[in-house]
Amino acid sequence: MFAYLILALLFVLALAYALRPFFRTAAQPFPESPRPEELRAELEVLKSLAREAEGEERKRLLAQAVRLERQLAELGHEIPTPRRLSPLTLGAVTLGLVALGVGLWAYTVPRLPGETIITSRNEARELGSLQRRAEQSGQAADWLAYANKAYELQDFERAVQGYLKVIELEPRNANAVRRIGILLFMSGRPEEGAQALELAVRAEPNVPEGWLFLGNAYFQLGRPAEAIVAWEGYLKAGGEARAQVQNLIQTAKNQLNATSQGQQVYLARCAACHGAQAQGGSGPRLQGNPISKVPEAVREIVLKGRGQMPAVALTDAEMQALLQYLGGL
């Protein structure tokens, strides 16, 4: 209830502020002095001269321009005269306030269980309905429907709970085992994820999703040869992201043929985003990039992250090898 009151108060204050000029008129009892016009003309000349001048002369002209601007401000001619809003402006303000109200409603009204910034209220209701049905029936199929919906909505915490319930009821349910493996991999536990995914691909070898994430897990564990086999399984199962997976396979092959430790580190930790040949991908091009020749800058970016790039934990030896490799590109 408190959230609704805050929303209403903010809306009224915003409306009053936006409409304030509509109800005000400017009082101008005396004609405007010609002095401000002279100052403005002189100010424009000074600015024009300053744009063409250099060094001390430019500084002198800019300082004089600042003094003129202060004089204008003291005369009160820099304060805009309130004007009545046109119907078009008033309509735009009204639409903006409506959008503000909708946004405040979305972010202040208490959310339903399962509702996030990503999920809508209808999706949250559907997720809650699926959960209640599963709890009432106790059937593995209903728990699987609930878990799959949570996974689809990226509500991974509830997805894990649902899949674990399915495995409790049906230990050999390949769908649940596969998704648990994927979620383990995504949470930074590739070894455990690979174990679950190995079971899943044996049970359902024609599902591409399992092979894809199994390859990802192997590659992250430093097992490129096994990653290649898994990704080839993805292609054989009819996976749609063929071009991307073929690039991953090539990256793993390059890692197997790497001639230096630096190249091995690069291919294992950097190539997925920057390309096997450092040609760029979802991350920027590194080959020929001047920053690659600045070790301290590279070290800072790699270890602390920057923008969309996360921090990458490397040992001192790995970092040194990577710097040497990048410096030679």
N, C-alpha and C positions, 0 to 999 in steps of 0.2 A: 504494500500500500504506500509506503514511504517513497518508493521509486516512482509511482504514478504522480505523487504530489510534486516531487522534484521536476519531473517531466513537464507538468502543467505550468509550474512557475517559470521554468526556463523558456517555454514557448511564449508565455505572456510578455516576459521581459524582452525577448527578441523581437516580438511583434511591435511593442511600444517603441523600441529603439529604431526599428526600420521605418516606422510611419511618422516619427517625430518631425522630419522636415516637411511632411505633407501639411501639417497644421501650423507651421511657423511662417511668418513673413519677415523680411528684412526691413528694419527701420533705417531710412536714409534721409534725415531732415535737412542736410546741407549738401550742396553740390560737391563733387569730388575735386580735390585740389589738383592742379596740373603738375605739381612737383613729383608725385609718384611716377607719372608717365615719363618725365625726364630721366628719373633714376633708372627706370626699366630700360630705356633706350641706351643710356650710358652703360648699363650692366651687360646688355647684349653685345655692345662694341668691345667691352673688356673681355668677355668670354671668347669672342671671335679672334681677338688678338692673342689670347692665351693659348688657343689651339694651335696657332702657327709659331708661337715663340718657344724657346728652349732655355734650359738652365735657370739662372737667377732671374732673368727677365720674365720667364713664365711664372716663377714663384711670386714675383712682385705684382704681376697682373692678377693672379688668382687671389692674393691677399686683399687687393683693392676691391675685387668683385665680392669677396666675403663681406667687406665693410658696407658695401652698397646694399647687399641683401639684408644685413642687419638693420640698416636705416629703413628699408621698405617694411620690414617686420614691425619696427617701432611705430611706423605710421599706421599700422593695422590693415595694410592692404594685401597681406598674404593669407588672411583668414577667408575662406570661401564663403560666399553669400548663400545662405540656405535657400533652396528652391523647392517649389511644389513638385511632387512626383508625378510623372506622366502616367496615364493608365497602363502603358506597356511596362514601365519600370515597376509600378505597383504590382502588376501581375507576376513579374519575374521574382519580386521579393516574396510574394505569397507562395509561389511554387517552391522557392528556396526554404521557406519556413516549414512547409509541409514535408519536404525531404528531410529537414533537420528533425522534425517530430518523429518521422518513421525511423530514422537512425537512432535517436535516443530511445525509442520504444524497443528497438531490436537489442540494444546493448544494456538497457536498465531493467527490463521486465525479467523476472526470474525465469531461468531456462528449465525446460523439462529434462528428466534424466535421459542422457544420450544426445541432447541438443548441444551443438557447438557452433562456432562461427561458420564451420563448413556445412553442417547439417541444418536443414530447415525444421520448423516445428512439426510439419506433417511427417517428415522422415523420422523424427524422434518419436512421434506417436506410434508410427509403424513399428519401429524397433522395440518400443515398450510393449506393444501388442504381441509381437513375436516372442518376447521373453516370457510374458505371462502365459502364453499358450504352451511354451516348452516346460515351464515350471508345473503347469497343471497336468500335462500329459506324461511328462517324464520320458518322452520318446526321443531317441537319438536323431531322428529325421527333423523333429521340431527344433532341437538344440542346434542342429547344423544350419537350418534356415536362419535362425537368429544370429549365429556366428558369422555366416556369410554376409548377412545384411550389415552387421557391424563392421566387418572387414571392408565392404564396399564403401561405407561412409567414413572410413579411416578412423573409426573409433576402436583402435587396436587393443585397448585394455579389455573392453567387453568382448571383442573377438576372441582373445586368448581364453577368457573365462568360458565362452561358449564351446570352443574347440576342445578344451580340456574335459568338459562335461561329455562331449561326444566320445572322446577316447575312453573315458571312464565306462561308458555304456557299450561302446563298440571299439575295442582296442585296435582292430585291424581296419578301421575306416581310413582309407588312403587320403581322402580329401582333407580331413581334419589333421592327419599327421603331416601332410604336405604344407598346409597353412601354418601349423606350429613351427615347422622348420623354417619357413620364410620369415616369420615374425622373430624367431631366434636370431637369424642372420641379420635382420634389420635392426635389432637391438644391440648389435655388436658382439654376438656370440656365434661366430661362424662355425666353430668346431661342432658345437651341439646342433646347430642348424643343419650342418652337412649330414650328421648321423640320422636325423629325422628324414631329411630329403632322400637319402639313400634308400630308406625303407619305402618311401612313397613312390619313387620311380620304378622300383622293382614291382610294386603292386599295380601301378598304372603307368606303364612305359609310354603310352600314347598321349599323355598330358604334357604339353610343352612347358608349362609354368614350372613344374618340378625340376626339369633339366636345366632351365635357365638359372634358377637360383642356386642349384647345386654347383653349377659351373662358377657362379659368382663366389660362392663360399670357398670352393677349392682354390680359386685364384687369390682370394684374400689370405688364405692360409699358406700361400707360397707353393702351391702344387699345380703349376701351369699345365703339365701334361694331362693330369686328370681333368682339369678345367676344360681343355680342348675336347676331350671325349664327351663330357657332359654337354657342352654347347653344340657339338655335332649331333647329340641325341635330341636336342631342342629342334634343330633344323629338320632332322628325320621325322620328328613327331608333327611337323607342319606348323611350327611357330611362325608368327607373322613378321616379327622384327628381324627379318633375315639379314638385312644390310648391317644393322648394328651388331648383331651377333657374329657375323663374318669378320667384322672389324675387331671384335674381342678375341676371336680365334687367332687372327693375325698378330695381335698384340701379344698373346700368350706364346705364339711361335717365336716371335722376336725375342721374348724374354728367355726362352730356351736356348736361343742362339746368341745371347748377349755376350759380348767380348770383354766386358768390364763390370765391376761391382756397381759403378755409378749407373750404367745402363740398366742393370738388373733392378736397382732401386727405383729408377725412373719408370720402367715398364710396370713394375709391381704397384707403385703408389701414385704415379702421376699420369700415365698414358691414357687411363680411362677417360679423363677429361681433356687432356691437352694433345692427344693423338700419339700413335706409336712412333711417329717420326717428328714429334713436337710441332706438327703442322697446325695444331689448334683443333678444337672441337667445341664442346660445351664450355671449355675454358679457353683463354687466349692462346695465340700462337707463341711458342717459346723459341723456335728456331729463328735466329736473326733478331730476336727481341733484345734491345740494349740492356734491359733489366737483368737478363740472364748472365750478363758479364759483371754484375755487381754482387759479390758474395753476401755482403751484409744485408742487402735488400732482399735477396732470395731467402736467406736464413729467417729474416723477420716474417716474411709472408708465409713461408712453409710452416714454421713453428707456431705462429699466432693466428694465421688465417687473415683473409681480407675480403670484404664484400661477401659474395656467395661462396667463396672458397673456404672450407673448414680448415682448422689447424690439423697438421699431420705430424704425428709423433714419430720422430726418427732418432736413432742413437747418434752420438757424435761421429762415429765411423761412417754410418750411412749418410749423414748430412754432408760430410767431407767428400765422400765419393760422388754424391749427387751434384754438389757444387762444381766438382772437377768435370763431370760429364756435361752439365749445362754450359759451362764456360767454353767447351770445345765445339758447341753446336754452330 
